[in-house]
Structure formats: C-alpha cells, structure tokens
Amino acid sequence: ALGMAEMFGFRFQENFRYPYIADSIKEFWRRWHISLSTWFREYLYIPLGGNRKGRARTILNKWIVFFCTGLWHGANITFVFWGLYHGFFLMLEELVHIPMKKVLRHIYVLLVVTVGFVFFRADTMTQGMTIVREMFVGFHFEGTCMNLSISQLTPLWILTAVIGILAALPVREKLMNKPWFEKSAWICSAAGLGMCILTLASGTYNPFIYFRF
C-alpha cells in the first residue's frame, strides 16, 4: 500500500514497523498497527487520564482501551477477548518485572501474539481454545499426519517462509544504502508483481479479512 501510494506521489506513515522484533507486548503495540494504536492513545487513553492518575488508574485505562480495540474489529466475543488478552499482558508487564535475556523475551512475545491471533481469527471461543490445545498438546506422529506435514513443505512454501522471516526483520535498513540492494529490490519487486498478477488471474475470489469487520 505504501509503495502504490508513493507511485502516485503520496507518502503515508508506516503502519507496521517490524512488530515481530519486539521484546515486550508494550513495544509490540508501538510497532503494530500504528495508526490505530495512535488514534486510541490520542482520543481515548489520554482523555481517560493516561498514566497521570496513578498505577491503578493507568492499568484500568489500558484495559478500557484494549477492550475498545477488540470491539473495533468486530462485535464478537473472540475480538473482545483478543483485546482484553493483550490488555492483560500489558497490565502484567506494568506490575511485574522478570529479568530475562533478550532472546527469551522475543520468544515470550511471539508466543503471546501467536496465541492471541488464534482467537482473533477463530469464529468462536470454543474453536479458538480447541486450536490452541492442538497447537501445544495435540500433535501426532502417525504416518498420515507426517505425510500431510511433509507434503506441505514444497519449495514454494519454504521460499515464502524464508522471505517472510527476512521481511519481518530490519534487514532492509541495514542494506538500503548499498548500491546493489536498490537494483536487486527493483528486480524482486517486478518479479513479485508478475507473480501476484498471475496468481490473481488464476485464483478464485478471496475477500480481504477486513471485509468481515
């Protein structure tokens, strides 16, 4: 979206700033959906008193903000739970400080965010809890399950996974000043555009997730 806007001469604020490198949920929300979190901070959190009225009021204000954040995505208990779930971990970080190495903090954030997204995407709370249970204790190693898992590891899937991981890291900032990087970026962008056009032309209608909200 940023690239397409820039093609027409508009420069928009970056909405996601490498959220998956965050080592706390607080930092995650400074990097994730920045326009939405900024709006809620300016028009709800600060008018409620922000962090100016003591720790208890600060925690309550964050709960209210994240309740509304969940409700903003949809009038469904799964979205409300997702908002309160993030509010709970923000409250936990406000009250409890556990010294951990940076890599362990990253793992903690990725686990919290991933489990939260299950409920964000689930149709019901029961479905979400079932998926979470299967994620942690429901794996099997029977021949059928292993064959299915191996069949998914196609070269395209592996390539996409590697590109996704690299894109989630601030690699671009470290390389963008190098001359060869700009040329490579143009080539990759053109190739990616071609692949997207071919995929869209051969695929079926698949509505964007935000059409549900």
C-alpha positions in Angstrom: 0.0 0.0 0.0 2.9 2.4 0.8 4.6 1.6 -2.4 1.4 2.1 -4.5 0.7 5.4 -2.8 4.3 6.6 -3.5 3.8 5.8 -7.2 1.1 8.4 -7.2 3.2 10.9 -5.2 1.7 10.3 -1.7 3.9 9.4 1.2 1.9 7.7 4.0 3.0 6.9 7.5 4.4 3.4 8.0 1.7 1.4 9.8 3.8 -1.6 10.9 7.4 -1.1 12.0 8.8 -4.6 12.4 6.5 -5.7 15.2 7.9 -9.2 15.4 11.3 -7.9 16.7 9.6 -6.5 19.8 10.7 -7.9 23.2 7.6 -6.9 25.1 3.9 -6.6 24.4 4.2 -2.9 25.1 6.8 -2.5 22.4 4.8 -4.7 20.1 1.9 -2.3 20.2 4.3 0.6 19.4 5.2 -1.2 16.2 1.9 -2.9 15.3 -1.0 -1.1 13.5 0.5 2.3 14.5 -2.4 4.4 13.1 -5.0 2.5 15.1 -3.0 2.5 18.4 -2.1 6.2 17.9 -5.8 7.0 17.4 -6.8 5.2 20.6 -3.9 6.7 22.6 -4.8 10.3 21.5 -8.6 10.1 21.6 -9.3 7.5 24.4 -6.3 6.7 26.6 -5.1 10.3 27.2 -8.6 11.7 27.7 -9.2 9.0 30.3 -6.2 10.2 32.2 -3.4 8.2 30.6 -0.8 7.4 33.2 -1.2 10.6 35.1 -3.5 9.3 37.8 -1.5 6.6 39.4 -0.7 3.0 38.5 -4.2 1.5 39.3 -5.9 4.1 37.0 -3.3 3.5 34.3 -4.0 -0.2 34.3 -7.7 0.4 34.2 -7.3 2.8 31.3 -5.3 0.3 29.3 -8.0 -2.4 29.9 -10.6 0.0 28.6 -8.5 0.9 25.5 -7.9 -2.7 24.6 -11.5 -3.7 25.2 -12.4 -1.0 22.7 -9.6 -2.1 20.4 -11.1 -5.6 20.3 -14.6 -4.2 19.8 -13.4 -2.0 17.0 -12.5 -5.1 15.0 -15.9 -6.7 15.4 -18.9 -7.2 17.8 -17.8 -10.7 18.6 -16.6 -12.2 21.9 -13.5 -13.5 20.1 -12.4 -10.0 19.2 -13.2 -8.6 22.7 -11.2 -11.5 24.2 -8.3 -10.8 21.9 -8.3 -7.1 23.1 -8.6 -8.0 26.8 -5.9 -10.7 26.4 -3.4 -8.1 25.1 -4.5 -5.7 27.9 -3.8 -8.5 30.4 -0.2 -8.9 29.3 0.3 -5.1 29.2 -1.0 -5.0 32.8 1.3 -7.9 33.7 4.3 -6.0 32.3 3.2 -2.9 34.2 3.1 -4.8 37.6 5.8 -7.5 37.3 9.3 -7.2 36.1 11.0 -10.5 35.4 14.6 -10.2 34.2 15.1 -12.3 31.1 17.6 -12.5 28.3 16.6 -10.7 25.1 16.0 -14.0 23.2 13.7 -15.3 25.9 11.7 -12.0 25.7 11.4 -12.4 22.0 10.0 -16.0 22.4 7.6 -14.8 25.1 6.2 -12.0 22.7 5.9 -14.4 19.8 4.0 -17.0 21.9 1.6 -14.4 23.3 1.0 -12.8 19.9 0.5 -16.1 18.1 -1.9 -17.5 20.6 -3.8 -14.2 20.5 -4.1 -14.3 16.7 -5.8 -17.7 17.0 -8.7 -16.2 18.9 -8.7 -13.2 16.6 -9.3 -15.5 13.6 -11.5 -18.1 15.3 -15.2 -18.0 14.8 -16.0 -18.9 18.4 -14.1 -19.1 21.7 -14.6 -22.9 21.7 -12.9 -23.2 18.3 -10.1 -20.9 19.4 -9.4 -23.0 22.6 -9.5 -26.2 20.6 -6.9 -24.9 18.1 -4.6 -23.6 20.9 -4.9 -27.0 22.6 -3.9 -28.8 19.4 -1.0 -26.4 18.9 0.6 -27.4 22.2 -0.6 -30.9 23.0 -2.5 -32.2 20.0 0.3 -33.1 17.6 0.6 -36.6 16.4 3.2 -38.6 14.6 1.1 -41.2 12.8 2.0 -41.9 9.1 -1.0 -40.0 7.8 -0.2 -36.9 9.8 3.5 -36.9 8.9 2.8 -37.4 5.2 0.4 -34.4 5.3 3.1 -32.3 7.0 5.8 -33.3 4.6 3.6 -32.7 1.6 3.1 -29.1 2.7 6.9 -28.4 2.7 7.1 -27.6 -1.0 9.9 -25.4 -2.4 7.5 -22.5 -2.9 6.3 -22.8 0.8 9.9 -22.9 2.0 10.9 -19.9 -0.2 7.9 -18.0 1.0 8.7 -18.8 4.6 12.3 -17.6 4.3 11.2 -14.4 2.5 8.6 -13.8 5.2 11.1 -14.2 8.0 13.6 -11.9 6.4 10.9 -9.3 5.7 9.9 -9.3 9.4 13.4 -8.3 10.3 15.0 -4.9 9.8 17.3 -6.2 7.1 16.3 -3.5 4.7 17.5 -0.6 6.9 21.0 -2.2 7.1 21.2 -2.8 3.3 19.3 0.0 1.6 22.4 2.3 1.4 24.3 -0.3 -0.6 24.1 0.3 -4.5 23.4 -3.4 -5.3 20.5 -3.5 -2.9 18.4 -0.9 -4.8 18.9 -2.8 -8.1 18.0 -6.1 -6.5 14.9 -4.5 -4.9 13.7 -3.3 -8.3 14.1 -6.8 -9.9 12.5 -8.6 -7.0 9.6 -6.1 -6.9 9.0 -6.6 -10.7 9.1 -10.4 -10.3 6.8 -10.3 -7.3 4.3 -8.1 -9.2 4.3 -10.5 -12.1 3.7 -13.5 -9.7 0.9 -11.6 -8.0 -0.9 -10.8 -11.3 -0.6 -14.5 -12.4 -1.9 -15.8 -9.1 -4.8 -13.4 -9.0 -5.7 -14.2 -12.6 -5.8 -17.9 -12.0 -7.2 -17.8 -8.4 -10.8 -17.6 -7.1 -12.4 -14.7 -5.2 -11.0 -14.5 -1.7 -12.2 -11.4 0.2 -9.8 -9.4 2.3 -10.1 -10.3 6.0 -11.1 -6.7 7.0 -14.3 -7.1 4.9 -15.5 -9.1 7.9 -15.4 -6.1 10.2 
